[in-house]
Amino acid sequence: MADNGGMVNIGGKDVTQRRAQACGTILLGPAAFEVVRSGHCPKGDVLQTARIAAIQAAKSTATLIPMCHPIPIDAVSVDFELCPARTALAITATVYSTGRTGVEMEALTAAAVGCLTVYDMLKYTGKDMVIADVRLLAKSGGKSDDYQRQD
């Protein structure tokens, strides 16, 4: 019978401290950018809501992505950078865990859901926002070598 894949067995892996950092960008356009910059959104605080959504997403990754293991999350930090020249917002999520498998998917999910939350809160300004460049920036811990994005 053919092997149809499945969840990887991590039972024999060592428990180590692990960290992953990912980011995503949402190109807002002038109207949405001004709402974020001014902090005057009728739905509430855009950045605080995106931060909470990103943290929640990191903790829920295993329920969203079928082959991800549910792992203990030690901490999640979410940072924002307004980019006026591009009328964009960059969201960086850093996830920490002490466990048997990495937290790259949790960091990527947090960054993506943070961007989706910003879109949801600002879609009344226009539907032409673009979520782009969701990518892993760095990871450490575990048996494989550490990774640092070079571009």
Summary of the structure (lengths in Angstrom):
residues: 151
radius of gyration: 17.0
end to end distance: 43.4
largest distance: 60.4
contacts: 454
relative contact order: 0.29
helix: 35%
strand: 30%
